Amino acid sequence: MAKYVFITGGVVSSIGKGINAASLGRLLKARGLRVSVLKIDPYINVDAGTMNPAQHGEVYVTDDGAEADLDLGHYE
């Protein structure tokens, strides 16, 4: 049976939602559970790379040029 954990914290950037999710996932994996992370950013017709870093935080750019939230580095 699947179990879900939701981490919320509003729209404030850099308060630790992503690192908390990554840390909790790592702890659950260490206990032998299967873990999948899904991060949803509710941007409508907005690219995170063109937003002000004060609003969104830094943008993580992958080797293939894709732009993602900085939390991607924590999840890997």
N, CA, C, O and CB atoms as a CASP TS submission, in Angstrom:
PFRMAT TS
TARGET T0000
AUTHOR 0000-0000-0000
METHOD Language model
MODEL 1
PARENT N/A
ATOM      1  N   MET     1       0.839  -1.173   0.000  1.00  0.00           N
ATOM      2  CA  MET     1       0.000   0.000   0.000  1.00  0.00           C
ATOM      3  C   MET     1       0.889   1.242   0.000  1.00  0.00           C
ATOM      4  O   MET     1       1.838   1.336   0.779  1.00  0.00           O
ATOM      5  CB  MET     1      -0.957  -0.005   1.215  1.00  0.00           C
ATOM      6  N   ALA     2       0.579   2.178  -0.865  1.00  0.00           N
ATOM      7  CA  ALA     2       1.372   3.405  -0.975  1.00  0.00           C
ATOM      8  C   ALA     2       1.062   4.354   0.172  1.00  0.00           C
ATOM      9  O   ALA     2      -0.075   4.452   0.633  1.00  0.00           O
ATOM     10  CB  ALA     2       1.107   4.100  -2.318  1.00  0.00           C
ATOM     11  N   LYS     3       2.083   5.036   0.613  1.00  0.00           N
ATOM     12  CA  LYS     3       1.941   6.066   1.648  1.00  0.00           C
ATOM     13  C   LYS     3       2.523   7.348   1.081  1.00  0.00           C
ATOM     14  O   LYS     3       3.478   7.303   0.306  1.00  0.00           O
ATOM     15  CB  LYS     3       2.658   5.653   2.997  1.00  0.00           C
ATOM     16  N   TYR     4       1.965   8.480   1.452  1.00  0.00           N
ATOM     17  CA  TYR     4       2.387   9.764   0.915  1.00  0.00           C
ATOM     18  C   TYR     4       2.779  10.710   2.035  1.00  0.00           C
ATOM     19  O   TYR     4       2.172  10.708   3.106  1.00  0.00           O
ATOM     20  CB  TYR     4       1.281  10.381   0.065  1.00  0.00           C
ATOM     21  N   VAL     5       3.803  11.521   1.776  1.00  0.00           N
ATOM     22  CA  VAL     5       4.220  12.576   2.697  1.00  0.00           C
ATOM     23  C   VAL     5       4.212  13.874   1.909  1.00  0.00           C
ATOM     24  O   VAL     5       4.847  13.965   0.858  1.00  0.00           O
ATOM     25  CB  VAL     5       5.641  12.287   3.327  1.00  0.00           C
ATOM     26  N   PHE     6       3.507  14.869   2.401  1.00  0.00           N
ATOM     27  CA  PHE     6       3.465  16.177   1.760  1.00  0.00           C
ATOM     28  C   PHE     6       4.229  17.165   2.624  1.00  0.00           C
ATOM     29  O   PHE     6       4.003  17.255   3.831  1.00  0.00           O
ATOM     30  CB  PHE     6       1.999  16.650   1.535  1.00  0.00           C
ATOM     31  N   ILE     7       5.132  17.903   2.000  1.00  0.00           N
ATOM     32  CA  ILE     7       5.860  18.961   2.694  1.00  0.00           C
ATOM     33  C   ILE     7       5.434  20.270   2.056  1.00  0.00           C
ATOM     34  O   ILE     7       5.645  20.493   0.863  1.00  0.00           O
ATOM     35  CB  ILE     7       7.427  18.755   2.615  1.00  0.00           C
ATOM     36  N   THR     8       4.836  21.129   2.858  1.00  0.00           N
ATOM     37  CA  THR     8       4.366  22.414   2.351  1.00  0.00           C
ATOM     38  C   THR     8       4.996  23.530   3.162  1.00  0.00           C
ATOM     39  O   THR     8       5.530  23.295   4.246  1.00  0.00           O
ATOM     40  CB  THR     8       2.822  22.505   2.401  1.00  0.00           C
ATOM     41  N   GLY     9       4.935  24.707   2.651  1.00  0.00           N
ATOM     42  CA  GLY     9       5.504  25.839   3.372  1.00  0.00           C
ATOM     43  C   GLY     9       5.218  27.148   2.681  1.00  0.00           C
ATOM     44  O   GLY     9       5.904  28.143   2.912  1.00  0.00           O
ATOM     45  N   GLY    10       4.212  27.151   1.838  1.00  0.00           N
ATOM     46  CA  GLY    10       3.857  28.383   1.157  1.00  0.00           C
ATOM     47  C   GLY    10       4.804  28.691   0.018  1.00  0.00           C
ATOM     48  O   GLY    10       5.469  27.804  -0.515  1.00  0.00           O
ATOM     49  N   VAL    11       4.856  29.944  -0.342  1.00  0.00           N
ATOM     50  CA  VAL    11       5.626  30.372  -1.505  1.00  0.00           C
ATOM     51  C   VAL    11       6.989  30.937  -1.141  1.00  0.00           C
ATOM     52  O   VAL    11       7.721  31.388  -2.021  1.00  0.00           O
ATOM     53  CB  VAL    11       4.853  31.398  -2.276  1.00  0.00           C
ATOM     54  N   VAL    12       7.339  30.921   0.123  1.00  0.00           N
ATOM     55  CA  VAL    12       8.609  31.495   0.555  1.00  0.00           C
ATOM     56  C   VAL    12       9.754  30.608   0.079  1.00  0.00           C
ATOM     57  O   VAL    12       9.759  29.402   0.328  1.00  0.00           O
ATOM     58  CB  VAL    12       8.646  31.660   2.096  1.00  0.00           C
ATOM     59  N   SER    13      10.720  31.210  -0.604  1.00  0.00           N
ATOM     60  CA  SER    13      11.866  30.468  -1.119  1.00  0.00           C
ATOM     61  C   SER    13      12.935  30.330  -0.043  1.00  0.00           C
ATOM     62  O   SER    13      13.074  31.193   0.825  1.00  0.00           O
ATOM     63  CB  SER    13      12.446  31.160  -2.364  1.00  0.00           C
ATOM     64  N   SER    14      13.674  29.257  -0.109  1.00  0.00           N
ATOM     65  CA  SER    14      14.849  29.021   0.737  1.00  0.00           C
ATOM     66  C   SER    14      14.537  28.868   2.217  1.00  0.00           C
ATOM     67  O   SER    14      15.314  29.312   3.063  1.00  0.00           O
ATOM     68  CB  SER    14      15.813  30.139   0.565  1.00  0.00           C
ATOM     69  N   ILE    15      13.400  28.240   2.544  1.00  0.00           N
ATOM     70  CA  ILE    15      13.138  27.971   3.957  1.00  0.00           C
ATOM     71  C   ILE    15      13.387  26.507   4.305  1.00  0.00           C
ATOM     72  O   ILE    15      13.183  26.097   5.448  1.00  0.00           O
ATOM     73  CB  ILE    15      11.704  28.351   4.308  1.00  0.00           C
ATOM     74  N   GLY    16      13.828  25.717   3.323  1.00  0.00           N
ATOM     75  CA  GLY    16      14.235  24.353   3.624  1.00  0.00           C
ATOM     76  C   GLY    16      13.260  23.264   3.244  1.00  0.00           C
ATOM     77  O   GLY    16      13.428  22.124   3.678  1.00  0.00           O
ATOM     78  N   LYS    17      12.249  23.567   2.453  1.00  0.00           N
ATOM     79  CA  LYS    17      11.281  22.530   2.066  1.00  0.00           C
ATOM     80  C   LYS    17      11.954  21.430   1.260  1.00  0.00           C
ATOM     81  O   LYS    17      11.717  20.248   1.507  1.00  0.00           O
ATOM     82  CB  LYS    17      10.128  23.141   1.255  1.00  0.00           C
ATOM     83  N   GLY    18      12.785  21.804   0.307  1.00  0.00           N
ATOM     84  CA  GLY    18      13.440  20.814  -0.546  1.00  0.00           C
ATOM     85  C   GLY    18      14.450  19.969   0.193  1.00  0.00           C
ATOM     86  O   GLY    18      14.500  18.754   0.001  1.00  0.00           O
ATOM     87  N   ILE    19      15.253  20.588   1.035  1.00  0.00           N
ATOM     88  CA  ILE    19      16.265  19.829   1.783  1.00  0.00           C
ATOM     89  C   ILE    19      15.591  18.925   2.817  1.00  0.00           C
ATOM     90  O   ILE    19      16.099  17.843   3.111  1.00  0.00           O
ATOM     91  CB  ILE    19      17.268  20.789   2.479  1.00  0.00           C
ATOM     92  N   ASN    20      14.459  19.354   3.369  1.00  0.00           N
ATOM     93  CA  ASN    20      13.709  18.484   4.282  1.00  0.00           C
ATOM     94  C   ASN    20      13.161  17.269   3.547  1.00  0.00           C
ATOM     95  O   ASN    20      13.225  16.152   4.060  1.00  0.00           O
ATOM     96  CB  ASN    20      12.561  19.259   4.944  1.00  0.00           C
ATOM     97  N   ALA    21      12.624  17.476   2.353  1.00  0.00           N
ATOM     98  CA  ALA    21      12.103  16.356   1.565  1.00  0.00           C
ATOM     99  C   ALA    21      13.221  15.389   1.191  1.00  0.00           C
ATOM    100  O   ALA    21      13.050  14.174   1.281  1.00  0.00           O
ATOM    101  CB  ALA    21      11.402  16.869   0.296  1.00  0.00           C
ATOM    102  N   ALA    22      14.374  15.929   0.770  1.00  0.00           N
ATOM    103  CA  ALA    22      15.503  15.080   0.392  1.00  0.00           C
ATOM    104  C   ALA    22      16.033  14.299   1.595  1.00  0.00           C
ATOM    105  O   ALA    22      16.359  13.118   1.475  1.00  0.00           O
ATOM    106  CB  ALA    22      16.626  15.928  -0.221  1.00  0.00           C
ATOM    107  N   SER    23      16.119  14.947   2.734  1.00  0.00           N
ATOM    108  CA  SER    23      16.623  14.283   3.943  1.00  0.00           C
ATOM    109  C   SER    23      15.671  13.190   4.410  1.00  0.00           C
ATOM    110  O   SER    23      16.103  12.094   4.769  1.00  0.00           O
ATOM    111  CB  SER    23      16.835  15.305   5.067  1.00  0.00           C
ATOM    112  N   LEU    24      14.383  13.489   4.405  1.00  0.00           N
ATOM    113  CA  LEU    24      13.398  12.492   4.815  1.00  0.00           C
ATOM    114  C   LEU    24      13.406  11.299   3.864  1.00  0.00           C
ATOM    115  O   LEU    24      13.307  10.151   4.297  1.00  0.00           O
ATOM    116  CB  LEU    24      11.995  13.116   4.872  1.00  0.00           C
ATOM    117  N   GLY    25      13.526  11.575   2.572  1.00  0.00           N
ATOM    118  CA  GLY    25      13.602  10.490   1.594  1.00  0.00           C
ATOM    119  C   GLY    25      14.810   9.607   1.816  1.00  0.00           C
ATOM    120  O   GLY    25      14.723   8.384   1.705  1.00  0.00           O
ATOM    121  N   ARG    26      15.931  10.221   2.127  1.00  0.00           N
ATOM    122  CA  ARG    26      17.162   9.453   2.389  1.00  0.00           C
ATOM    123  C   ARG    26      17.008   8.571   3.627  1.00  0.00           C
ATOM    124  O   ARG    26      17.440   7.419   3.630  1.00  0.00           O
ATOM    125  CB  ARG    26      18.364  10.406   2.569  1.00  0.00           C
ATOM    126  N   LEU    27      16.396   9.112   4.672  1.00  0.00           N
ATOM    127  CA  LEU    27      16.183   8.329   5.894  1.00  0.00           C
ATOM    128  C   LEU    27      15.234   7.153   5.645  1.00  0.00           C
ATOM    129  O   LEU    27      15.465   6.049   6.137  1.00  0.00           O
ATOM    130  CB  LEU    27      15.624   9.228   7.010  1.00  0.00           C
ATOM    131  N   LEU    28      14.179   7.394   4.885  1.00  0.00           N
ATOM    132  CA  LEU    28      13.240   6.312   4.583  1.00  0.00           C
ATOM    133  C   LEU    28      13.885   5.239   3.714  1.00  0.00           C
ATOM    134  O   LEU    28      13.630   4.049   3.898  1.00  0.00           O
ATOM    135  CB  LEU    28      11.998   6.867   3.888  1.00  0.00           C
ATOM    136  N   LYS    29      14.727   5.665   2.758  1.00  0.00           N
ATOM    137  CA  LYS    29      15.449   4.699   1.925  1.00  0.00           C
ATOM    138  C   LYS    29      16.397   3.854   2.759  1.00  0.00           C
ATOM    139  O   LYS    29      16.548   2.659   2.509  1.00  0.00           O
ATOM    140  CB  LYS    29      16.227   5.419   0.824  1.00  0.00           C
ATOM    141  N   ALA    30      17.036   4.465   3.747  1.00  0.00           N
ATOM    142  CA  ALA    30      17.951   3.731   4.623  1.00  0.00           C
ATOM    143  C   ALA    30      17.208   2.665   5.425  1.00  0.00           C
ATOM    144  O   ALA    30      17.805   1.675   5.848  1.00  0.00           O
ATOM    145  CB  ALA    30      18.672   4.698   5.575  1.00  0.00           C
ATOM    146  N   ARG    31      15.907   2.865   5.633  1.00  0.00           N
ATOM    147  CA  ARG    31      15.087   1.880   6.339  1.00  0.00           C
ATOM    148  C   ARG    31      14.539   0.808   5.407  1.00  0.00           C
ATOM    149  O   ARG    31      13.784  -0.066   5.834  1.00  0.00           O
ATOM    150  CB  ARG    31      13.942   2.571   7.045  1.00  0.00           C
ATOM    151  N   GLY    32      14.925   0.876   4.120  1.00  0.00           N
ATOM    152  CA  GLY    32      14.516  -0.145   3.173  1.00  0.00           C
ATOM    153  C   GLY    32      13.234   0.156   2.418  1.00  0.00           C
ATOM    154  O   GLY    32      12.716  -0.710   1.713  1.00  0.00           O
ATOM    155  N   LEU    33      12.716   1.358   2.551  1.00  0.00           N
ATOM    156  CA  LEU    33      11.492   1.714   1.843  1.00  0.00           C
ATOM    157  C   LEU    33      11.815   2.259   0.459  1.00  0.00           C
ATOM    158  O   LEU    33      12.885   2.825   0.240  1.00  0.00           O
ATOM    159  CB  LEU    33      10.685   2.743   2.644  1.00  0.00           C
ATOM    160  N   ARG    34      10.898   2.087  -0.459  1.00  0.00           N
ATOM    161  CA  ARG    34      11.054   2.635  -1.808  1.00  0.00           C
ATOM    162  C   ARG    34      10.529   4.067  -1.802  1.00  0.00           C
ATOM    163  O   ARG    34       9.414   4.321  -1.346  1.00  0.00           O
ATOM    164  CB  ARG    34      10.300   1.760  -2.876  1.00  0.00           C
ATOM    165  N   VAL    35      11.327   4.996  -2.303  1.00  0.00           N
ATOM    166  CA  VAL    35      10.996   6.421  -2.219  1.00  0.00           C
ATOM    167  C   VAL    35      11.029   7.048  -3.606  1.00  0.00           C
ATOM    168  O   VAL    35      11.937   6.787  -4.395  1.00  0.00           O
ATOM    169  CB  VAL    35      11.974   7.157  -1.273  1.00  0.00           C
ATOM    170  N   SER    36      10.039   7.870  -3.892  1.00  0.00           N
ATOM    171  CA  SER    36      10.011   8.696  -5.103  1.00  0.00           C
ATOM    172  C   SER    36       9.698  10.121  -4.678  1.00  0.00           C
ATOM    173  O   SER    36       8.849  10.343  -3.816  1.00  0.00           O
ATOM    174  CB  SER    36       8.954   8.167  -6.148  1.00  0.00           C
ATOM    175  N   VAL    37      10.379  11.083  -5.278  1.00  0.00           N
ATOM    176  CA  VAL    37      10.158  12.492  -4.945  1.00  0.00           C
ATOM    177  C   VAL    37       9.502  13.174  -6.133  1.00  0.00           C
ATOM    178  O   VAL    37       9.921  12.988  -7.276  1.00  0.00           O
ATOM    179  CB  VAL    37      11.494  13.203  -4.564  1.00  0.00           C
ATOM    180  N   LEU    38       8.485  13.952  -5.862  1.00  0.00           N
ATOM    181  CA  LEU    38       7.816  14.745  -6.884  1.00  0.00           C
ATOM    182  C   LEU    38       7.704  16.164  -6.360  1.00  0.00           C
ATOM    183  O   LEU    38       7.047  16.409  -5.348  1.00  0.00           O
ATOM    184  CB  LEU    38       6.410  14.158  -7.245  1.00  0.00           C
ATOM    185  N   LYS    39       8.341  17.094  -7.045  1.00  0.00           N
ATOM    186  CA  LYS    39       8.266  18.497  -6.646  1.00  0.00           C
ATOM    187  C   LYS    39       7.411  19.227  -7.661  1.00  0.00           C
ATOM    188  O   LYS    39       7.633  19.121  -8.867  1.00  0.00           O
ATOM    189  CB  LYS    39       9.686  19.141  -6.537  1.00  0.00           C
ATOM    190  N   ILE    40       6.445  19.961  -7.173  1.00  0.00           N
ATOM    191  CA  ILE    40       5.540  20.701  -8.050  1.00  0.00           C
ATOM    192  C   ILE    40       5.706  22.185  -7.770  1.00  0.00           C
ATOM    193  O   ILE    40       5.471  22.648  -6.654  1.00  0.00           O
ATOM    194  CB  ILE    40       4.058  20.255  -7.844  1.00  0.00           C
ATOM    195  N   ASP    41       6.110  22.923  -8.787  1.00  0.00           N
ATOM    196  CA  ASP    41       6.190  24.378  -8.700  1.00  0.00           C
ATOM    197  C   ASP    41       5.051  24.947  -9.536  1.00  0.00           C
ATOM    198  O   ASP    41       4.996  24.705 -10.742  1.00  0.00           O
ATOM    199  CB  ASP    41       7.588  24.916  -9.190  1.00  0.00           C
ATOM    200  N   PRO    42       4.153  25.691  -8.926  1.00  0.00           N
ATOM    201  CA  PRO    42       2.955  26.147  -9.642  1.00  0.00           C
ATOM    202  C   PRO    42       3.191  27.387 -10.506  1.00  0.00           C
ATOM    203  O   PRO    42       2.567  28.426 -10.289  1.00  0.00           O
ATOM    204  CB  PRO    42       1.860  26.437  -8.653  1.00  0.00           C
ATOM    205  N   TYR    43       4.083  27.277 -11.474  1.00  0.00           N
ATOM    206  CA  TYR    43       4.316  28.394 -12.383  1.00  0.00           C
ATOM    207  C   TYR    43       3.388  28.237 -13.576  1.00  0.00           C
ATOM    208  O   TYR    43       3.357  27.182 -14.209  1.00  0.00           O
ATOM    209  CB  TYR    43       5.811  28.459 -12.838  1.00  0.00           C
ATOM    210  N   ILE    44       2.646  29.263 -13.877  1.00  0.00           N
ATOM    211  CA  ILE    44       1.763  29.237 -15.037  1.00  0.00           C
ATOM    212  C   ILE    44       2.348  30.166 -16.087  1.00  0.00           C
ATOM    213  O   ILE    44       2.386  31.382 -15.899  1.00  0.00           O
ATOM    214  CB  ILE    44       0.301  29.656 -14.659  1.00  0.00           C
ATOM    215  N   ASN    45       2.800  29.596 -17.186  1.00  0.00           N
ATOM    216  CA  ASN    45       3.389  30.352 -18.291  1.00  0.00           C
ATOM    217  C   ASN    45       4.584  31.194 -17.855  1.00  0.00           C
ATOM    218  O   ASN    45       4.802  32.279 -18.393  1.00  0.00           O
ATOM    219  CB  ASN    45       2.344  31.245 -18.917  1.00  0.00           C
ATOM    220  N   VAL    46       5.351  30.713 -16.894  1.00  0.00           N
ATOM    221  CA  VAL    46       6.538  31.422 -16.417  1.00  0.00           C
ATOM    222  C   VAL    46       7.695  30.439 -16.382  1.00  0.00           C
ATOM    223  O   VAL    46       7.535  29.308 -15.924  1.00  0.00           O
ATOM    224  CB  VAL    46       6.298  32.058 -15.006  1.00  0.00           C
ATOM    225  N   ASP    47       8.841  30.851 -16.854  1.00  0.00           N
ATOM    226  CA  ASP    47      10.049  30.040 -16.815  1.00  0.00           C
ATOM    227  C   ASP    47      10.855  30.441 -15.584  1.00  0.00           C
ATOM    228  O   ASP    47      11.117  31.626 -15.380  1.00  0.00           O
ATOM    229  CB  ASP    47      10.890  30.211 -18.123  1.00  0.00           C
ATOM    230  N   ALA    48      11.245  29.487 -14.772  1.00  0.00           N
ATOM    231  CA  ALA    48      11.988  29.788 -13.546  1.00  0.00           C
ATOM    232  C   ALA    48      13.304  30.497 -13.836  1.00  0.00           C
ATOM    233  O   ALA    48      13.790  31.262 -13.003  1.00  0.00           O
ATOM    234  CB  ALA    48      12.256  28.509 -12.767  1.00  0.00           C
ATOM    235  N   GLY    49      13.882  30.256 -14.999  1.00  0.00           N
ATOM    236  CA  GLY    49      15.149  30.885 -15.344  1.00  0.00           C
ATOM    237  C   GLY    49      15.045  32.371 -15.606  1.00  0.00           C
ATOM    238  O   GLY    49      16.046  33.082 -15.515  1.00  0.00           O
ATOM    239  N   THR    50      13.856  32.858 -15.929  1.00  0.00           N
ATOM    240  CA  THR    50      13.680  34.285 -16.195  1.00  0.00           C
ATOM    241  C   THR    50      13.112  35.040 -15.005  1.00  0.00           C
ATOM    242  O   THR    50      12.962  36.261 -15.061  1.00  0.00           O
ATOM    243  CB  THR    50      12.781  34.478 -17.386  1.00  0.00           C
ATOM    244  N   MET    51      12.796  34.334 -13.936  1.00  0.00           N
ATOM    245  CA  MET    51      12.275  35.001 -12.738  1.00  0.00           C
ATOM    246  C   MET    51      13.410  35.632 -11.951  1.00  0.00           C
ATOM    247  O   MET    51      14.568  35.236 -12.082  1.00  0.00           O
ATOM    248  CB  MET    51      11.500  34.007 -11.851  1.00  0.00           C
ATOM    249  N   ASN    52      13.073  36.601 -11.147  1.00  0.00           N
ATOM    250  CA  ASN    52      14.023  37.238 -10.252  1.00  0.00           C
ATOM    251  C   ASN    52      14.469  36.212  -9.203  1.00  0.00           C
ATOM    252  O   ASN    52      13.620  35.580  -8.574  1.00  0.00           O
ATOM    253  CB  ASN    52      13.398  38.502  -9.578  1.00  0.00           C
ATOM    254  N   PRO    53      15.786  36.030  -8.999  1.00  0.00           N
ATOM    255  CA  PRO    53      16.243  35.061  -7.990  1.00  0.00           C
ATOM    256  C   PRO    53      15.729  35.357  -6.583  1.00  0.00           C
ATOM    257  O   PRO    53      15.657  34.447  -5.757  1.00  0.00           O
ATOM    258  CB  PRO    53      17.748  35.028  -7.966  1.00  0.00           C
ATOM    259  N   ALA    54      15.374  36.597  -6.295  1.00  0.00           N
ATOM    260  CA  ALA    54      14.809  36.915  -4.983  1.00  0.00           C
ATOM    261  C   ALA    54      13.420  36.299  -4.820  1.00  0.00           C
ATOM    262  O   ALA    54      12.998  36.006  -3.702  1.00  0.00           O
ATOM    263  CB  ALA    54      14.739  38.436  -4.785  1.00  0.00           C
ATOM    264  N   GLN    55      12.710  36.102  -5.932  1.00  0.00           N
ATOM    265  CA  GLN    55      11.380  35.497  -5.880  1.00  0.00           C
ATOM    266  C   GLN    55      11.446  33.977  -5.862  1.00  0.00           C
ATOM    267  O   GLN    55      10.658  33.326  -5.176  1.00  0.00           O
ATOM    268  CB  GLN    55      10.549  35.960  -7.062  1.00  0.00           C
ATOM    269  N   HIS    56      12.368  33.420  -6.603  1.00  0.00           N
ATOM    270  CA  HIS    56      12.388  31.970  -6.807  1.00  0.00           C
ATOM    271  C   HIS    56      13.597  31.289  -6.195  1.00  0.00           C
ATOM    272  O   HIS    56      13.515  30.119  -5.821  1.00  0.00           O
ATOM    273  CB  HIS    56      12.344  31.667  -8.269  1.00  0.00           C
ATOM    274  N   GLY    57      14.694  31.976  -6.085  1.00  0.00           N
ATOM    275  CA  GLY    57      15.950  31.352  -5.683  1.00  0.00           C
ATOM    276  C   GLY    57      16.780  31.058  -6.918  1.00  0.00           C
ATOM    277  O   GLY    57      16.364  31.355  -8.038  1.00  0.00           O
ATOM    278  N   GLU    58      17.923  30.488  -6.721  1.00  0.00           N
ATOM    279  CA  GLU    58      18.818  30.195  -7.841  1.00  0.00           C
ATOM    280  C   GLU    58      18.246  29.080  -8.715  1.00  0.00           C
ATOM    281  O   GLU    58      17.422  28.283  -8.266  1.00  0.00           O
ATOM    282  CB  GLU    58      20.214  29.803  -7.326  1.00  0.00           C
ATOM    283  N   VAL    59      18.690  29.040  -9.950  1.00  0.00           N
ATOM    284  CA  VAL    59      18.239  28.026 -10.901  1.00  0.00           C
ATOM    285  C   VAL    59      19.392  27.066 -11.163  1.00  0.00           C
ATOM    286  O   VAL    59      20.521  27.502 -11.386  1.00  0.00           O
ATOM    287  CB  VAL    59      17.738  28.677 -12.233  1.00  0.00           C
ATOM    288  N   TYR    60      19.119  25.770 -11.138  1.00  0.00           N
ATOM    289  CA  TYR    60      20.099  24.723 -11.388  1.00  0.00           C
ATOM    290  C   TYR    60      20.027  24.372 -12.868  1.00  0.00           C
ATOM    291  O   TYR    60      18.963  24.002 -13.365  1.00  0.00           O
ATOM    292  CB  TYR    60      19.844  23.462 -10.485  1.00  0.00           C
ATOM    293  N   VAL    61      21.140  24.484 -13.573  1.00  0.00           N
ATOM    294  CA  VAL    61      21.182  24.171 -14.999  1.00  0.00           C
ATOM    295  C   VAL    61      21.923  22.847 -15.176  1.00  0.00           C
ATOM    296  O   VAL    61      23.062  22.698 -14.734  1.00  0.00           O
ATOM    297  CB  VAL    61      21.874  25.321 -15.817  1.00  0.00           C
ATOM    298  N   THR    62      21.267  21.894 -15.822  1.00  0.00           N
ATOM    299  CA  THR    62      21.867  20.572 -16.025  1.00  0.00           C
ATOM    300  C   THR    62      22.819  20.592 -17.216  1.00  0.00           C
ATOM    301  O   THR    62      22.889  21.577 -17.951  1.00  0.00           O
ATOM    302  CB  THR    62      20.772  19.506 -16.238  1.00  0.00           C
ATOM    303  N   ASP    63      23.549  19.497 -17.398  1.00  0.00           N
ATOM    304  CA  ASP    63      24.515  19.406 -18.498  1.00  0.00           C
ATOM    305  C   ASP    63      23.868  19.569 -19.869  1.00  0.00           C
ATOM    306  O   ASP    63      24.497  20.077 -20.798  1.00  0.00           O
ATOM    307  CB  ASP    63      25.235  18.080 -18.439  1.00  0.00           C
ATOM    308  N   ASP    64      22.616  19.141 -19.998  1.00  0.00           N
ATOM    309  CA  ASP    64      21.949  19.257 -21.297  1.00  0.00           C
ATOM    310  C   ASP    64      21.239  20.596 -21.492  1.00  0.00           C
ATOM    311  O   ASP    64      20.550  20.793 -22.493  1.00  0.00           O
ATOM    312  CB  ASP    64      20.954  18.137 -21.458  1.00  0.00           C
ATOM    313  N   GLY    65      21.404  21.520 -20.534  1.00  0.00           N
ATOM    314  CA  GLY    65      20.852  22.864 -20.672  1.00  0.00           C
ATOM    315  C   GLY    65      19.485  23.063 -20.060  1.00  0.00           C
ATOM    316  O   GLY    65      18.947  24.169 -20.109  1.00  0.00           O
ATOM    317  N   ALA    66      18.907  22.025 -19.484  1.00  0.00           N
ATOM    318  CA  ALA    66      17.598  22.167 -18.853  1.00  0.00           C
ATOM    319  C   ALA    66      17.730  22.973 -17.563  1.00  0.00           C
ATOM    320  O   ALA    66      18.742  22.884 -16.867  1.00  0.00           O
ATOM    321  CB  ALA    66      16.973  20.780 -18.566  1.00  0.00           C
ATOM    322  N   GLU    67      16.709  23.752 -17.254  1.00  0.00           N
ATOM    323  CA  GLU    67      16.698  24.547 -16.031  1.00  0.00           C
ATOM    324  C   GLU    67      15.770  23.895 -15.019  1.00  0.00           C
ATOM    325  O   GLU    67      14.660  23.481 -15.353  1.00  0.00           O
ATOM    326  CB  GLU    67      16.259  26.005 -16.317  1.00  0.00           C
ATOM    327  N   ALA    68      16.236  23.808 -13.783  1.00  0.00           N
ATOM    328  CA  ALA    68      15.439  23.190 -12.730  1.00  0.00           C
ATOM    329  C   ALA    68      15.650  23.963 -11.438  1.00  0.00           C
ATOM    330  O   ALA    68      16.528  24.820 -11.342  1.00  0.00           O
ATOM    331  CB  ALA    68      15.811  21.691 -12.546  1.00  0.00           C
ATOM    332  N   ASP    69      14.842  23.647 -10.469  1.00  0.00           N
ATOM    333  CA  ASP    69      14.982  24.248  -9.156  1.00  0.00           C
ATOM    334  C   ASP    69      16.295  23.795  -8.538  1.00  0.00           C
ATOM    335  O   ASP    69      16.780  22.703  -8.835  1.00  0.00           O
ATOM    336  CB  ASP    69      13.788  23.880  -8.248  1.00  0.00           C
ATOM    337  N   LEU    70      16.864  24.615  -7.694  1.00  0.00           N
ATOM    338  CA  LEU    70      18.145  24.291  -7.067  1.00  0.00           C
ATOM    339  C   LEU    70      18.059  23.027  -6.209  1.00  0.00           C
ATOM    340  O   LEU    70      19.078  22.386  -5.951  1.00  0.00           O
ATOM    341  CB  LEU    70      18.621  25.463  -6.216  1.00  0.00           C
ATOM    342  N   ASP    71      16.860  22.667  -5.766  1.00  0.00           N
ATOM    343  CA  ASP    71      16.690  21.455  -4.959  1.00  0.00           C
ATOM    344  C   ASP    71      17.041  20.185  -5.721  1.00  0.00           C
ATOM    345  O   ASP    71      17.256  19.142  -5.103  1.00  0.00           O
ATOM    346  CB  ASP    71      15.269  21.364  -4.462  1.00  0.00           C
ATOM    347  N   LEU    72      17.103  20.246  -7.027  1.00  0.00           N
ATOM    348  CA  LEU    72      17.480  19.067  -7.812  1.00  0.00           C
ATOM    349  C   LEU    72      18.823  18.512  -7.351  1.00  0.00           C
ATOM    350  O   LEU    72      19.004  17.295  -7.322  1.00  0.00           O
ATOM    351  CB  LEU    72      17.539  19.413  -9.306  1.00  0.00           C
ATOM    352  N   GLY    73      19.746  19.362  -6.999  1.00  0.00           N
ATOM    353  CA  GLY    73      21.045  18.920  -6.497  1.00  0.00           C
ATOM    354  C   GLY    73      20.931  18.158  -5.191  1.00  0.00           C
ATOM    355  O   GLY    73      21.705  17.233  -4.946  1.00  0.00           O
ATOM    356  N   HIS    74      19.974  18.534  -4.344  1.00  0.00           N
ATOM    357  CA  HIS    74      19.769  17.824  -3.077  1.00  0.00           C
ATOM    358  C   HIS    74      19.183  16.442  -3.325  1.00  0.00           C
ATOM    359  O   HIS    74      19.541  15.487  -2.635  1.00  0.00           O
ATOM    360  CB  HIS    74      18.846  18.629  -2.145  1.00  0.00           C
ATOM    361  N   TYR    75      18.293  16.323  -4.295  1.00  0.00           N
ATOM    362  CA  TYR    75      17.630  15.052  -4.549  1.00  0.00           C
ATOM    363  C   TYR    75      18.586  14.030  -5.133  1.00  0.00           C
ATOM    364  O   TYR    75      18.433  12.832  -4.890  1.00  0.00           O
ATOM    365  CB  TYR    75      16.455  15.250  -5.481  1.00  0.00           C
ATOM    366  N   GLU    76      19.573  14.481  -5.899  1.00  0.00           N
ATOM    367  CA  GLU    76      20.521  13.544  -6.485  1.00  0.00           C
ATOM    368  C   GLU    76      21.456  13.055  -5.417  1.00  0.00           C
ATOM    369  O   GLU    76      22.344  12.249  -5.694  1.00  0.00           O
ATOM    370  CB  GLU    76      21.305  14.185  -7.636  1.00  0.00           C
TER
END
